[in-house]
């Protein structure tokens, strides 16, 4: 009787061990990918325009950042 049940225990331990190993190995990859996505969001057209607007506001002029007509 114990031998019949032991195969199920081995299968269950193998399955959960595989899941644990996959999580341990793939979680750092997931974190890296999320960090890269956040960094890439800084280079969208909206983010670049927002930074340029903040620079203009900080300088105190309403013109474009590199206006050749301004002294």
C-alpha positions in Angstrom: 0.0 0.0 0.0 2.7 2.6 0.8 4.4 2.0 -2.5 1.2 2.8 -4.4 1.0 6.2 -2.7 4.6 7.0 -2.9 4.5 7.5 -6.7 1.9 10.3 -6.2 4.1 11.9 -3.6 7.1 11.9 -6.0 5.0 13.3 -8.8 3.6 16.1 -6.5 7.1 16.9 -5.1 8.5 17.0 -8.7 5.7 19.3 -9.9 6.0 21.7 -7.0 9.8 21.6 -7.1 9.7 22.5 -10.8 7.3 25.4 -10.1 9.6 26.7 -7.3 12.7 26.4 -9.5 10.9 28.2 -12.4 9.9 31.0 -10.0 13.4 31.3 -8.5 15.0 31.5 -11.9 12.4 33.7 -13.7 11.6 36.3 -11.1 14.8 38.2 -11.5 14.2 38.3 -15.3 10.7 39.7 -14.6 12.1 42.4 -12.3 14.7 43.3 -14.9 12.1 43.6 -17.7 9.8 45.8 -15.6 12.7 48.1 -14.7 13.6 48.4 -18.4 10.0 49.2 -19.3 10.0 52.0 -16.7 13.2 53.4 -18.1 11.8 53.1 -21.7 8.7 55.1 -20.6 11.1 58.1 -19.9 11.7 58.2 -23.7 8.2 58.4 -25.0 7.2 61.5 -27.0 5.0 62.7 -24.1 7.8 62.3 -21.5 10.3 64.2 -23.6 7.8 67.0 -24.2 7.0 67.2 -20.5 10.7 67.4 -19.6 11.2 70.2 -22.3 8.2 72.0 -20.9 9.7 71.8 -17.3 13.0 73.1 -18.6 11.4 76.1 -20.2 9.3 76.8 -17.1 12.5 76.6 -14.9 14.3 79.1 -17.2 11.4 81.5 -17.0 10.9 82.0 -20.7 8.0 80.7 -22.7 10.0 80.2 -25.9 11.5 77.0 -27.3 14.6 75.7 -25.5 17.0 76.6 -28.3 15.5 79.8 -29.7 18.2 81.5 -31.9 16.4 84.9 -31.7 16.8 85.2 -28.0 20.0 86.7 -26.6 
